[in-house]
Every structure is written in C-alpha cells, then in structure tokens.
Amino acid sequence: MAGNSKRDIIQIESTAGTGYRYSVTKNKRLHPDRIEYKKYDPVAKKHVIFKETK
C-alpha cells in the first residue's frame, strides 16, 4: 500500500497494444471496480484508453 494511506498503487495499461503503463493510485473504497482513464500513450503518439491491470 501507499504508506498508511487508504489509496492503493495500481498500474493501468494501454489498450493500443503498445504495452505502455502508468502507475496511479486509487481509493478502493470509493472505486471498487477496475478503472479506465483516457491518457497519452507516447509509443502510439495519441490519447488512448488505459485499463487497470492485475
């Protein structure tokens, strides 16, 4: 866990198939499901959807 915090460190991976990942934190109590963000993928050089991996 991220210290004594209620937030967990997770990784989100690009859906463009490049394998690029971001590390982000999320509050599992407020967001128990897997998250999706639209972020920039520098390998694909465009914004794509990133999904939580496990």
Secondary structure, DSSP 8 states (H G I E B T S, - for coil): --TTSSEEEEEEEETTSS--EEEEEEETTT--S--EEEEEETTTTEEEEEEEE-
